[in-house]
């Protein structure tokens, strides 16, 4: 028996906010902190916490500097971050494919494969 696709999901990457950070950062060479904060509708503190997790895992780099007189924080995916995002998306595609696979010929789901109803 093979592992279920969900066992391949990376807890660091799969968390909603961190997945959002990686996805937005993937679309640009680098992304500015306030842009991420606004795009993902986060507080500065919440975004900082998630960026710390991603940086510690080696998935992003964080560069602080100035643009004119304004302090700026730039986030960029590392090679490992790009691979982690790619792997996460591939795993999600496998899961979706499995869930949307062909149903039984009678149009129903195999009752033996269905989960037991919740006690109520």
Biopython code that builds the backbone (N, CA, C, O; Angstrom):
import numpy as np
from Bio.PDB.StructureBuilder import StructureBuilder

atoms = [
    (1, "UNK", "N", (0.844, -1.175, 0.000)),
    (1, "UNK", "CA", (0.000, 0.000, 0.000)),
    (1, "UNK", "C", (0.894, 1.244, 0.000)),
    (1, "UNK", "O", (1.905, 1.300, 0.700)),
    (2, "UNK", "N", (0.503, 2.227, -0.790)),
    (2, "UNK", "CA", (1.303, 3.445, -0.872)),
    (2, "UNK", "C", (0.786, 4.484, 0.117)),
    (2, "UNK", "O", (-0.353, 4.414, 0.579)),
    (3, "UNK", "N", (1.644, 5.444, 0.429)),
    (3, "UNK", "CA", (1.253, 6.527, 1.334)),
    (3, "UNK", "C", (0.203, 7.402, 0.670)),
    (3, "UNK", "O", (0.196, 7.562, -0.550)),
    (4, "UNK", "N", (-0.670, 7.960, 1.468)),
    (4, "UNK", "CA", (-1.660, 8.912, 0.975)),
    (4, "UNK", "C", (-0.934, 10.199, 0.590)),
    (4, "UNK", "O", (0.033, 10.573, 1.254)),
    (5, "UNK", "N", (-1.376, 10.887, -0.470)),
    (5, "UNK", "CA", (-0.666, 12.106, -0.890)),
    (5, "UNK", "C", (-0.507, 13.154, 0.208)),
    (5, "UNK", "O", (0.452, 13.925, 0.184)),
    (6, "UNK", "N", (-1.418, 13.197, 1.158)),
    (6, "UNK", "CA", (-1.295, 14.210, 2.206)),
    (6, "UNK", "C", (-0.054, 14.001, 3.063)),
    (6, "UNK", "O", (0.413, 14.935, 3.715)),
    (7, "UNK", "N", (0.483, 12.782, 3.069)),
    (7, "UNK", "CA", (1.700, 12.546, 3.858)),
    (7, "UNK", "C", (2.905, 13.248, 3.238)),
    (7, "UNK", "O", (3.938, 13.399, 3.891)),
    (8, "UNK", "N", (2.781, 13.678, 1.982)),
    (8, "UNK", "CA", (3.868, 14.384, 1.320)),
    (8, "UNK", "C", (3.815, 15.894, 1.488)),
    (8, "UNK", "O", (4.710, 16.603, 1.028)),
    (9, "UNK", "N", (2.765, 16.394, 2.149)),
    (9, "UNK", "CA", (2.666, 17.837, 2.357)),
    (9, "UNK", "C", (3.661, 18.278, 3.431)),
    (9, "UNK", "O", (3.821, 17.615, 4.456)),
    (10, "UNK", "N", (4.314, 19.388, 3.182)),
    (10, "UNK", "CA", (5.316, 19.931, 4.100)),
    (10, "UNK", "C", (4.625, 20.907, 5.053)),
    (10, "UNK", "O", (4.069, 21.910, 4.606)),
    (11, "UNK", "N", (4.652, 20.633, 6.337)),
    (11, "UNK", "CA", (3.963, 21.476, 7.315)),
    (11, "UNK", "C", (4.471, 22.920, 7.306)),
    (11, "UNK", "O", (3.698, 23.845, 7.553)),
    (12, "UNK", "N", (5.740, 23.118, 7.029)),
    (12, "UNK", "CA", (6.280, 24.482, 6.991)),
    (12, "UNK", "C", (5.690, 25.239, 5.808)),
    (12, "UNK", "O", (5.315, 26.404, 5.940)),
    (13, "UNK", "N", (5.608, 24.590, 4.666)),
    (13, "UNK", "CA", (5.132, 25.232, 3.445)),
    (13, "UNK", "C", (3.607, 25.288, 3.391)),
    (13, "UNK", "O", (3.047, 26.284, 2.934)),
    (14, "UNK", "N", (2.939, 24.256, 3.843)),
    (14, "UNK", "CA", (1.507, 24.102, 3.616)),
    (14, "UNK", "C", (0.648, 25.063, 4.430)),
    (14, "UNK", "O", (-0.491, 25.331, 4.046)),
    (15, "UNK", "N", (1.144, 25.576, 5.511)),
    (15, "UNK", "CA", (0.362, 26.518, 6.321)),
    (15, "UNK", "C", (-0.070, 27.670, 5.410)),
    (15, "UNK", "O", (0.736, 28.179, 4.631)),
    (16, "UNK", "N", (-1.328, 28.082, 5.503)),
    (16, "UNK", "CA", (-1.938, 29.027, 4.569)),
    (16, "UNK", "C", (-1.116, 30.295, 4.346)),
    (16, "UNK", "O", (-0.874, 30.669, 3.199)),
    (17, "UNK", "N", (-0.688, 30.955, 5.399)),
    (17, "UNK", "CA", (0.049, 32.206, 5.256)),
    (17, "UNK", "C", (1.407, 31.960, 4.606)),
    (17, "UNK", "O", (1.811, 32.702, 3.710)),
    (18, "UNK", "N", (2.108, 30.927, 5.050)),
    (18, "UNK", "CA", (3.433, 30.654, 4.480)),
    (18, "UNK", "C", (3.336, 30.243, 3.017)),
    (18, "UNK", "O", (4.187, 30.619, 2.210)),
    (19, "UNK", "N", (2.318, 29.481, 2.671)),
    (19, "UNK", "CA", (2.104, 29.123, 1.266)),
    (19, "UNK", "C", (1.837, 30.390, 0.456)),
    (19, "UNK", "O", (2.323, 30.524, -0.667)),
    (20, "UNK", "N", (1.069, 31.315, 1.021)),
    (20, "UNK", "CA", (0.818, 32.591, 0.357)),
    (20, "UNK", "C", (2.082, 33.398, 0.159)),
    (20, "UNK", "O", (2.297, 33.968, -0.911)),
    (21, "UNK", "N", (2.917, 33.450, 1.176)),
    (21, "UNK", "CA", (4.191, 34.179, 1.078)),
    (21, "UNK", "C", (5.034, 33.595, -0.046)),
    (21, "UNK", "O", (5.550, 34.331, -0.887)),
    (22, "UNK", "N", (5.175, 32.277, -0.061)),
    (22, "UNK", "CA", (5.993, 31.630, -1.086)),
    (22, "UNK", "C", (5.410, 31.848, -2.479)),
    (22, "UNK", "O", (6.149, 32.077, -3.436)),
    (23, "UNK", "N", (4.085, 31.776, -2.590)),
    (23, "UNK", "CA", (3.442, 31.957, -3.895)),
    (23, "UNK", "C", (3.644, 33.381, -4.418)),
    (23, "UNK", "O", (3.964, 33.570, -5.592)),
    (24, "UNK", "N", (3.459, 34.376, -3.558)),
    (24, "UNK", "CA", (3.643, 35.761, -3.987)),
    (24, "UNK", "C", (5.112, 36.009, -4.324)),
    (24, "UNK", "O", (5.420, 36.651, -5.328)),
    (25, "UNK", "N", (6.008, 35.508, -3.495)),
    (25, "UNK", "CA", (7.442, 35.707, -3.740)),
    (25, "UNK", "C", (7.895, 35.009, -5.012)),
    (25, "UNK", "O", (8.819, 35.480, -5.676)),
    (26, "UNK", "N", (7.269, 33.908, -5.360)),
    (26, "UNK", "CA", (7.626, 33.177, -6.587)),
    (26, "UNK", "C", (7.306, 34.002, -7.826)),
    (26, "UNK", "O", (7.986, 33.899, -8.846)),
    (27, "UNK", "N", (6.260, 34.822, -7.725)),
    (27, "UNK", "CA", (5.825, 35.605, -8.881)),
    (27, "UNK", "C", (6.709, 36.821, -9.150)),
    (27, "UNK", "O", (6.577, 37.465, -10.191)),
    (28, "UNK", "N", (7.591, 37.131, -8.235)),
    (28, "UNK", "CA", (8.476, 38.283, -8.406)),
    (28, "UNK", "C", (9.899, 37.874, -8.052)),
    (28, "UNK", "O", (10.115, 36.881, -7.357)),
    (29, "UNK", "N", (10.862, 38.643, -8.532)),
    (29, "UNK", "CA", (12.251, 38.348, -8.164)),
    (29, "UNK", "C", (12.445, 38.527, -6.672)),
    (29, "UNK", "O", (13.121, 37.731, -6.021)),
    (30, "UNK", "N", (11.848, 39.574, -6.140)),
    (30, "UNK", "CA", (11.809, 39.801, -4.700)),
    (30, "UNK", "C", (10.565, 40.633, -4.400)),
    (30, "UNK", "O", (10.051, 41.342, -5.265)),
    (31, "UNK", "N", (10.100, 40.535, -3.174)),
    (31, "UNK", "CA", (8.859, 41.214, -2.801)),
    (31, "UNK", "C", (9.084, 42.004, -1.524)),
    (31, "UNK", "O", (9.812, 41.571, -0.630)),
    (32, "UNK", "N", (8.452, 43.163, -1.451)),
    (32, "UNK", "CA", (8.628, 44.044, -0.304)),
    (32, "UNK", "C", (7.640, 43.681, 0.799)),
    (32, "UNK", "O", (6.501, 43.299, 0.528)),
    (33, "UNK", "N", (8.087, 43.803, 2.036)),
    (33, "UNK", "CA", (7.325, 43.406, 3.216)),
    (33, "UNK", "C", (5.923, 44.021, 3.235)),
    (33, "UNK", "O", (4.943, 43.311, 3.464)),
    (34, "UNK", "N", (5.816, 45.332, 2.997)),
    (34, "UNK", "CA", (4.499, 45.972, 3.086)),
    (34, "UNK", "C", (3.572, 45.492, 1.976)),
    (34, "UNK", "O", (2.358, 45.434, 2.172)),
    (35, "UNK", "N", (4.120, 45.149, 0.821)),
    (35, "UNK", "CA", (3.299, 44.585, -0.251)),
    (35, "UNK", "C", (2.739, 43.235, 0.185)),
    (35, "UNK", "O", (1.550, 42.966, 0.012)),
    (36, "UNK", "N", (3.592, 42.391, 0.749)),
    (36, "UNK", "CA", (3.132, 41.089, 1.252)),
    (36, "UNK", "C", (2.078, 41.267, 2.331)),
    (36, "UNK", "O", (1.046, 40.596, 2.313)),
    (37, "UNK", "N", (2.330, 42.160, 3.260)),
    (37, "UNK", "CA", (1.394, 42.399, 4.355)),
    (37, "UNK", "C", (0.020, 42.783, 3.825)),
    (37, "UNK", "O", (-0.993, 42.260, 4.290)),
    (38, "UNK", "N", (-0.023, 43.690, 2.859)),
    (38, "UNK", "CA", (-1.297, 44.112, 2.288)),
    (38, "UNK", "C", (-1.946, 43.044, 1.429)),
    (38, "UNK", "O", (-3.156, 42.830, 1.515)),
    (39, "UNK", "N", (-1.165, 42.378, 0.609)),
    (39, "UNK", "CA", (-1.693, 41.354, -0.290)),
    (39, "UNK", "C", (-2.299, 40.191, 0.482)),
    (39, "UNK", "O", (-3.343, 39.663, 0.098)),
    (40, "UNK", "N", (-1.648, 39.792, 1.567)),
    (40, "UNK", "CA", (-2.112, 38.642, 2.343)),
    (40, "UNK", "C", (-2.987, 39.052, 3.532)),
    (40, "UNK", "O", (-3.421, 38.201, 4.308)),
    (41, "UNK", "N", (-3.244, 40.359, 3.672)),
    (41, "UNK", "CA", (-4.102, 40.895, 4.737)),
    (41, "UNK", "C", (-3.647, 40.425, 6.126)),
    (41, "UNK", "O", (-4.416, 39.844, 6.892)),
    (42, "UNK", "N", (-2.369, 40.698, 6.421)),
    (42, "UNK", "CA", (-1.772, 40.283, 7.693)),
    (42, "UNK", "C", (-1.327, 41.491, 8.494)),
    (42, "UNK", "O", (-1.148, 42.580, 7.949)),
    (43, "UNK", "N", (-1.152, 41.292, 9.783)),
    (43, "UNK", "CA", (-0.511, 42.315, 10.597)),
    (43, "UNK", "C", (0.996, 42.188, 10.388)),
    (43, "UNK", "O", (1.483, 41.143, 9.955)),
    (44, "UNK", "N", (1.716, 43.236, 10.691)),
    (44, "UNK", "CA", (3.174, 43.196, 10.552)),
    (44, "UNK", "C", (3.773, 42.109, 11.443)),
    (44, "UNK", "O", (4.689, 41.397, 11.032)),
    (45, "UNK", "N", (3.256, 41.987, 12.656)),
    (45, "UNK", "CA", (3.779, 40.981, 13.584)),
    (45, "UNK", "C", (3.531, 39.565, 13.104)),
    (45, "UNK", "O", (4.407, 38.705, 13.206)),
    (46, "UNK", "N", (2.338, 39.323, 12.581)),
    (46, "UNK", "CA", (2.011, 37.987, 12.087)),
    (46, "UNK", "C", (2.883, 37.627, 10.890)),
    (46, "UNK", "O", (3.409, 36.517, 10.813)),
    (47, "UNK", "N", (3.034, 38.562, 9.957)),
    (47, "UNK", "CA", (3.877, 38.320, 8.788)),
    (47, "UNK", "C", (5.315, 38.071, 9.221)),
    (47, "UNK", "O", (5.968, 37.167, 8.699)),
    (48, "UNK", "N", (5.814, 38.855, 10.165)),
    (48, "UNK", "CA", (7.187, 38.676, 10.654)),
    (48, "UNK", "C", (7.404, 37.278, 11.224)),
    (48, "UNK", "O", (8.433, 36.651, 10.973)),
    (49, "UNK", "N", (6.435, 36.798, 11.988)),
    (49, "UNK", "CA", (6.547, 35.455, 12.579)),
    (49, "UNK", "C", (6.660, 34.395, 11.491)),
    (49, "UNK", "O", (7.520, 33.517, 11.567)),
    (50, "UNK", "N", (5.802, 34.471, 10.485)),
    (50, "UNK", "CA", (5.823, 33.476, 9.411)),
    (50, "UNK", "C", (7.094, 33.584, 8.572)),
    (50, "UNK", "O", (7.650, 32.568, 8.154)),
    (51, "UNK", "N", (7.551, 34.800, 8.327)),
    (51, "UNK", "CA", (8.805, 34.972, 7.598)),
    (51, "UNK", "C", (9.967, 34.371, 8.376)),
    (51, "UNK", "O", (10.881, 33.799, 7.783)),
    (52, "UNK", "N", (9.938, 34.497, 9.687)),
    (52, "UNK", "CA", (10.979, 33.897, 10.522)),
    (52, "UNK", "C", (11.020, 32.386, 10.379)),
    (52, "UNK", "O", (12.099, 31.795, 10.322)),
    (53, "UNK", "N", (9.855, 31.757, 10.321)),
    (53, "UNK", "CA", (9.788, 30.303, 10.131)),
    (53, "UNK", "C", (10.372, 29.921, 8.775)),
    (53, "UNK", "O", (11.150, 28.973, 8.673)),
    (54, "UNK", "N", (9.995, 30.658, 7.741)),
    (54, "UNK", "CA", (10.490, 30.355, 6.396)),
    (54, "UNK", "C", (11.984, 30.612, 6.266)),
    (54, "UNK", "O", (12.694, 29.855, 5.603)),
    (55, "UNK", "N", (12.462, 31.685, 6.902)),
    (55, "UNK", "CA", (13.890, 31.987, 6.856)),
    (55, "UNK", "C", (14.683, 30.912, 7.601)),
    (55, "UNK", "O", (15.721, 30.461, 7.117)),
    (56, "UNK", "N", (14.205, 30.509, 8.758)),
    (56, "UNK", "CA", (14.885, 29.468, 9.538)),
    (56, "UNK", "C", (14.955, 28.152, 8.757)),
    (56, "UNK", "O", (15.932, 27.411, 8.866)),
    (57, "UNK", "N", (13.915, 27.868, 7.971)),
    (57, "UNK", "CA", (13.889, 26.649, 7.160)),
    (57, "UNK", "C", (14.731, 26.792, 5.887)),
    (57, "UNK", "O", (14.882, 25.830, 5.134)),
    (58, "UNK", "N", (15.274, 27.981, 5.646)),
    (58, "UNK", "CA", (16.111, 28.198, 4.468)),
    (58, "UNK", "C", (15.325, 28.393, 3.182)),
    (58, "UNK", "O", (15.868, 28.213, 2.092)),
    (59, "UNK", "N", (14.046, 28.761, 3.294)),
    (59, "UNK", "CA", (13.196, 28.883, 2.110)),
    (59, "UNK", "C", (13.132, 30.302, 1.558)),
    (59, "UNK", "O", (12.788, 30.500, 0.393)),
    (60, "UNK", "N", (13.462, 31.293, 2.391)),
    (60, "UNK", "CA", (13.505, 32.683, 1.938)),
    (60, "UNK", "C", (14.724, 33.372, 2.535)),
    (60, "UNK", "O", (15.265, 32.953, 3.559)),
    (61, "UNK", "N", (15.136, 34.437, 1.865)),
    (61, "UNK", "CA", (16.124, 35.340, 2.451)),
    (61, "UNK", "C", (15.410, 36.654, 2.727)),
    (61, "UNK", "O", (14.481, 37.032, 2.014)),
    (62, "UNK", "N", (15.851, 37.337, 3.758)),
    (62, "UNK", "CA", (15.260, 38.612, 4.141)),
    (62, "UNK", "C", (16.378, 39.646, 4.162)),
    (62, "UNK", "O", (17.354, 39.515, 4.900)),
    (63, "UNK", "N", (16.215, 40.664, 3.346)),
    (63, "UNK", "CA", (17.215, 41.728, 3.255)),
    (63, "UNK", "C", (16.582, 43.042, 3.683)),
    (63, "UNK", "O", (15.522, 43.430, 3.192)),
    (64, "UNK", "N", (17.255, 43.720, 4.609)),
    (64, "UNK", "CA", (16.772, 45.010, 5.083)),
    (64, "UNK", "C", (17.682, 46.094, 4.539)),
    (64, "UNK", "O", (18.899, 45.927, 4.458)),
    (65, "UNK", "N", (17.075, 47.195, 4.171)),
    (65, "UNK", "CA", (17.844, 48.302, 3.634)),
    (65, "UNK", "C", (16.993, 49.548, 3.572)),
    (65, "UNK", "O", (15.951, 49.643, 4.222)),
    (66, "UNK", "N", (17.444, 50.492, 2.790)),
    (66, "UNK", "CA", (16.739, 51.760, 2.650)),
    (66, "UNK", "C", (16.477, 52.043, 1.190)),
    (66, "UNK", "O", (17.287, 51.731, 0.317)),
    (67, "UNK", "N", (15.336, 52.636, 0.947)),
    (67, "UNK", "CA", (14.997, 53.167, -0.362)),
    (67, "UNK", "C", (14.736, 54.644, -0.106)),
    (67, "UNK", "O", (13.682, 55.026, 0.402)),
    (68, "UNK", "N", (15.707, 55.460, -0.465)),
    (68, "UNK", "CA", (15.645, 56.858, -0.039)),
    (68, "UNK", "C", (15.857, 56.899, 1.465)),
    (68, "UNK", "O", (16.849, 56.375, 1.972)),
    (69, "UNK", "N", (14.925, 57.520, 2.178)),
    (69, "UNK", "CA", (15.024, 57.580, 3.636)),
    (69, "UNK", "C", (14.129, 56.547, 4.310)),
    (69, "UNK", "O", (14.091, 56.469, 5.538)),
    (70, "UNK", "N", (13.416, 55.764, 3.528)),
    (70, "UNK", "CA", (12.480, 54.792, 4.103)),
    (70, "UNK", "C", (13.132, 53.419, 4.244)),
    (70, "UNK", "O", (13.745, 52.899, 3.312)),
    (71, "UNK", "N", (12.982, 52.859, 5.418)),
    (71, "UNK", "CA", (13.476, 51.498, 5.655)),
    (71, "UNK", "C", (12.598, 50.528, 4.869)),
    (71, "UNK", "O", (11.378, 50.680, 4.819)),
    (72, "UNK", "N", (13.221, 49.550, 4.268)),
    (72, "UNK", "CA", (12.500, 48.535, 3.480)),
    (72, "UNK", "C", (13.010, 47.160, 3.855)),
    (72, "UNK", "O", (14.176, 46.981, 4.209)),
    (73, "UNK", "N", (12.112, 46.196, 3.770)),
    (73, "UNK", "CA", (12.468, 44.796, 3.968)),
    (73, "UNK", "C", (12.040, 44.035, 2.728)),
    (73, "UNK", "O", (10.876, 44.072, 2.328)),
    (74, "UNK", "N", (13.005, 43.339, 2.121)),
    (74, "UNK", "CA", (12.761, 42.598, 0.893)),
    (74, "UNK", "C", (12.863, 41.103, 1.161)),
    (74, "UNK", "O", (13.748, 40.651, 1.887)),
    (75, "UNK", "N", (11.953, 40.346, 0.573)),
    (75, "UNK", "CA", (11.908, 38.892, 0.741)),
    (75, "UNK", "C", (12.137, 38.259, -0.624)),
    (75, "UNK", "O", (11.585, 38.694, -1.635)),
    (76, "UNK", "N", (12.960, 37.226, -0.626)),
    (76, "UNK", "CA", (13.266, 36.538, -1.876)),
    (76, "UNK", "C", (13.306, 35.042, -1.604)),
    (76, "UNK", "O", (13.808, 34.601, -0.570)),
    (77, "UNK", "N", (12.768, 34.261, -2.549)),
    (77, "UNK", "CA", (12.843, 32.806, -2.415)),
    (77, "UNK", "C", (14.268, 32.330, -2.640)),
    (77, "UNK", "O", (14.979, 32.856, -3.496)),
    (78, "UNK", "N", (14.675, 31.350, -1.879)),
    (78, "UNK", "CA", (15.956, 30.684, -2.125)),
    (78, "UNK", "C", (15.703, 29.547, -3.119)),
    (78, "UNK", "O", (14.559, 29.256, -3.469)),
    (79, "UNK", "N", (16.761, 28.925, -3.555)),
    (79, "UNK", "CA", (16.617, 27.758, -4.433)),
    (79, "UNK", "C", (15.807, 26.675, -3.711)),
    (79, "UNK", "O", (14.950, 26.028, -4.313)),
    (80, "UNK", "N", (16.085, 26.487, -2.421)),
    (80, "UNK", "CA", (15.338, 25.502, -1.627)),
    (80, "UNK", "C", (13.869, 25.903, -1.505)),
    (80, "UNK", "O", (12.991, 25.040, -1.501)),
    (81, "UNK", "N", (13.595, 27.206, -1.406)),
    (81, "UNK", "CA", (12.222, 27.694, -1.326)),
    (81, "UNK", "C", (11.453, 27.428, -2.611)),
    (81, "UNK", "O", (10.289, 27.029, -2.577)),
    (82, "UNK", "N", (12.111, 27.651, -3.742)),
    (82, "UNK", "CA", (11.475, 27.364, -5.042)),
    (82, "UNK", "C", (11.164, 25.875, -5.160)),
    (82, "UNK", "O", (10.093, 25.492, -5.630)),
    (83, "UNK", "N", (12.107, 25.038, -4.731)),
    (83, "UNK", "CA", (11.890, 23.586, -4.806)),
    (83, "UNK", "C", (10.776, 23.151, -3.859)),
    (83, "UNK", "O", (9.942, 22.322, -4.222)),
    (84, "UNK", "N", (10.759, 23.705, -2.654)),
    (84, "UNK", "CA", (9.723, 23.346, -1.677)),
    (84, "UNK", "C", (8.336, 23.725, -2.189)),
    (84, "UNK", "O", (7.383, 22.960, -2.036)),
    (85, "UNK", "N", (8.222, 24.907, -2.797)),
    (85, "UNK", "CA", (6.939, 25.331, -3.349)),
    (85, "UNK", "C", (6.544, 24.422, -4.510)),
    (85, "UNK", "O", (5.391, 24.004, -4.605)),
    (86, "UNK", "N", (7.489, 24.118, -5.386)),
    (86, "UNK", "CA", (7.219, 23.219, -6.510)),
    (86, "UNK", "C", (6.747, 21.853, -6.013)),
    (86, "UNK", "O", (5.769, 21.309, -6.525)),
    (87, "UNK", "N", (7.437, 21.302, -5.024)),
    (87, "UNK", "CA", (7.079, 19.986, -4.480)),
    (87, "UNK", "C", (5.700, 20.015, -3.832)),
    (87, "UNK", "O", (4.925, 19.068, -3.971)),
    (88, "UNK", "N", (5.394, 21.094, -3.128)),
    (88, "UNK", "CA", (4.083, 21.220, -2.473)),
    (88, "UNK", "C", (2.968, 21.245, -3.517)),
    (88, "UNK", "O", (1.944, 20.580, -3.358)),
    (89, "UNK", "N", (3.174, 22.011, -4.578)),
    (89, "UNK", "CA", (2.169, 22.099, -5.640)),
    (89, "UNK", "C", (2.006, 20.745, -6.326)),
    (89, "UNK", "O", (0.886, 20.340, -6.640)),
    (90, "UNK", "N", (3.111, 20.046, -6.561)),
    (90, "UNK", "CA", (3.027, 18.722, -7.179)),
    (90, "UNK", "C", (2.242, 17.749, -6.299)),
    (90, "UNK", "O", (1.441, 16.960, -6.799)),
    (91, "UNK", "N", (2.475, 17.810, -4.995)),
    (91, "UNK", "CA", (1.755, 16.941, -4.065)),
    (91, "UNK", "C", (0.273, 17.283, -4.048)),
    (91, "UNK", "O", (-0.571, 16.387, -4.028)),
    (92, "UNK", "N", (-0.051, 18.574, -4.055)),
    (92, "UNK", "CA", (-1.450, 18.989, -4.087)),
    (92, "UNK", "C", (-2.124, 18.541, -5.381)),
    (92, "UNK", "O", (-3.285, 18.131, -5.366)),
    (93, "UNK", "N", (-1.407, 18.615, -6.496)),
    (93, "UNK", "CA", (-1.961, 18.144, -7.775)),
    (93, "UNK", "C", (-2.244, 16.644, -7.721)),
    (93, "UNK", "O", (-3.267, 16.187, -8.231)),
    (94, "UNK", "N", (-1.345, 15.880, -7.107)),
    (94, "UNK", "CA", (-1.558, 14.439, -6.962)),
    (94, "UNK", "C", (-2.799, 14.173, -6.123)),
    (94, "UNK", "O", (-3.606, 13.308, -6.463)),
    (95, "UNK", "N", (-2.954, 14.901, -5.045)),
    (95, "UNK", "CA", (-4.120, 14.742, -4.178)),
    (95, "UNK", "C", (-5.401, 15.092, -4.935)),
    (95, "UNK", "O", (-6.389, 14.361, -4.862)),
    (96, "UNK", "N", (-5.384, 16.199, -5.654)),
    (96, "UNK", "CA", (-6.564, 16.612, -6.420)),
    (96, "UNK", "C", (-6.900, 15.565, -7.472)),
    (96, "UNK", "O", (-8.066, 15.209, -7.646)),
    (97, "UNK", "N", (-5.890, 15.074, -8.171)),
    (97, "UNK", "CA", (-6.108, 14.043, -9.189)),
    (97, "UNK", "C", (-6.743, 12.806, -8.563)),
    (97, "UNK", "O", (-7.663, 12.217, -9.130)),
    (98, "UNK", "N", (-6.252, 12.420, -7.404)),
    (98, "UNK", "CA", (-6.797, 11.243, -6.716)),
    (98, "UNK", "C", (-8.252, 11.482, -6.311)),
    (98, "UNK", "O", (-9.092, 10.593, -6.456)),
    (99, "UNK", "N", (-8.549, 12.674, -5.805)),
    (99, "UNK", "CA", (-9.901, 12.984, -5.354)),
    (99, "UNK", "C", (-10.885, 13.134, -6.513)),
    (99, "UNK", "O", (-12.072, 12.841, -6.366)),
    (100, "UNK", "N", (-10.392, 13.588, -7.657)),
    (100, "UNK", "CA", (-11.261, 13.784, -8.809)),
    (100, "UNK", "C", (-11.212, 12.605, -9.776)),
    (100, "UNK", "O", (-11.716, 12.691, -10.896)),
    (101, "UNK", "N", (-10.599, 11.499, -9.334)),
    (101, "UNK", "CA", (-10.473, 10.323, -10.180)),
    (101, "UNK", "C", (-11.814, 9.740, -10.553)),
    (101, "UNK", "O", (-12.850, 10.183, -10.059)),
    (102, "UNK", "N", (-11.800, 8.745, -11.427)),
    (102, "UNK", "CA", (-13.055, 8.151, -11.884)),
    (102, "UNK", "C", (-13.824, 7.506, -10.735)),
    (102, "UNK", "O", (-13.245, 6.846, -9.872)),
    (103, "UNK", "N", (-15.146, 7.713, -10.744)),
    (103, "UNK", "CA", (-16.009, 7.088, -9.742)),
    (103, "UNK", "C", (-16.451, 5.736, -10.272)),
    (103, "UNK", "O", (-16.154, 5.372, -11.410)),
    (104, "UNK", "N", (-17.158, 5.005, -9.443)),
    (104, "UNK", "CA", (-17.679, 3.707, -9.846)),
    (104, "UNK", "C", (-18.574, 3.881, -11.070)),
    (104, "UNK", "O", (-19.105, 4.968, -11.301)),
    (105, "UNK", "N", (-18.745, 2.812, -11.856)),
    (105, "UNK", "CA", (-19.525, 2.887, -13.094)),
    (105, "UNK", "C", (-20.960, 3.315, -12.863)),
    (105, "UNK", "O", (-21.549, 3.953, -13.734)),
    (106, "UNK", "N", (-21.549, 2.984, -11.708)),
    (106, "UNK", "CA", (-22.941, 3.358, -11.442)),
    (106, "UNK", "C", (-23.048, 4.829, -11.031)),
    (106, "UNK", "O", (-24.140, 5.303, -10.718)),
    (107, "UNK", "N", (-21.937, 5.547, -11.029)),
    (107, "UNK", "CA", (-21.955, 6.963, -10.709)),
    (107, "UNK", "C", (-21.783, 7.249, -9.233)),
    (107, "UNK", "O", (-21.679, 8.410, -8.836)),
    (108, "UNK", "N", (-21.751, 6.227, -8.425)),
    (108, "UNK", "CA", (-21.612, 6.421, -6.986)),
    (108, "UNK", "C", (-20.209, 6.120, -6.527)),
    (108, "UNK", "O", (-19.352, 5.712, -7.310)),
    (109, "UNK", "N", (-19.992, 6.321, -5.276)),
    (109, "UNK", "CA", (-18.710, 6.034, -4.665)),
    (109, "UNK", "C", (-18.781, 4.645, -4.055)),
    (109, "UNK", "O", (-19.826, 4.253, -3.535)),
    (110, "UNK", "N", (-17.706, 3.906, -4.109)),
    (110, "UNK", "CA", (-17.638, 2.582, -3.513)),
    (110, "UNK", "C", (-17.941, 2.714, -2.035)),
    (110, "UNK", "O", (-17.181, 3.364, -1.317)),
    (111, "UNK", "N", (-19.049, 2.106, -1.540)),
    (111, "UNK", "CA", (-19.391, 2.273, -0.134)),
    (111, "UNK", "C", (-18.327, 1.741, 0.810)),
    (111, "UNK", "O", (-18.220, 2.213, 1.942)),
    (112, "UNK", "N", (-17.545, 0.778, 0.373)),
    (112, "UNK", "CA", (-16.471, 0.248, 1.211)),
    (112, "UNK", "C", (-15.351, 1.252, 1.406)),
    (112, "UNK", "O", (-14.582, 1.156, 2.362)),
    (113, "UNK", "N", (-15.259, 2.214, 0.502)),
    (113, "UNK", "CA", (-14.188, 3.207, 0.591)),
    (113, "UNK", "C", (-14.643, 4.463, 1.314)),
    (113, "UNK", "O", (-13.820, 5.314, 1.650)),
    (114, "UNK", "N", (-15.934, 4.590, 1.557)),
    (114, "UNK", "CA", (-16.450, 5.779, 2.216)),
    (114, "UNK", "C", (-16.141, 5.771, 3.700)),
    (114, "UNK", "O", (-16.088, 4.712, 4.326)),
    (115, "UNK", "N", (-15.943, 6.925, 4.248)),
    (115, "UNK", "CA", (-15.675, 7.042, 5.685)),
    (115, "UNK", "C", (-16.961, 6.784, 6.453)),
    (115, "UNK", "O", (-18.058, 7.054, 5.965)),
    (116, "UNK", "N", (-16.809, 6.264, 7.645)),
    (116, "UNK", "CA", (-17.972, 6.016, 8.505)),
    (116, "UNK", "C", (-18.583, 7.344, 8.921)),
    (116, "UNK", "O", (-17.865, 8.317, 9.152)),
    (117, "UNK", "N", (-19.915, 7.389, 9.018)),
    (117, "UNK", "CA", (-20.555, 8.655, 9.436)),
    (117, "UNK", "C", (-20.161, 9.028, 10.852)),
    (117, "UNK", "O", (-19.892, 8.168, 11.691)),
    (118, "UNK", "N", (-20.133, 10.311, 11.093)),
    (118, "UNK", "CA", (-19.780, 10.801, 12.427)),
    (118, "UNK", "C", (-20.893, 10.428, 13.405)),
    (118, "UNK", "O", (-22.073, 10.470, 13.060)),
    (119, "UNK", "N", (-20.506, 10.065, 14.622)),
    (119, "UNK", "CA", (-21.535, 9.726, 15.613)),
    (119, "UNK", "C", (-22.385, 10.959, 15.886)),
    (119, "UNK", "O", (-21.891, 12.086, 15.917)),
    (120, "UNK", "N", (-23.658, 10.718, 16.081)),
    (120, "UNK", "CA", (-24.492, 11.893, 16.280)),
    (120, "UNK", "C", (-25.651, 11.604, 17.061)),
    (120, "UNK", "O", (-26.460, 12.495, 17.319)),
]
sb = StructureBuilder()
sb.init_structure("model")
sb.init_model(0)
sb.init_chain("A")
sb.init_seg("    ")
for serial, (resi, resn, name, xyz) in enumerate(atoms, 1):
    if name == "N":
        sb.init_residue(resn, " ", resi, " ")
    sb.init_atom(name, np.array(xyz, "f"), 0.0, 1.0, " ", f" {name:<3s}", serial, name[0])
structure = sb.get_structure()
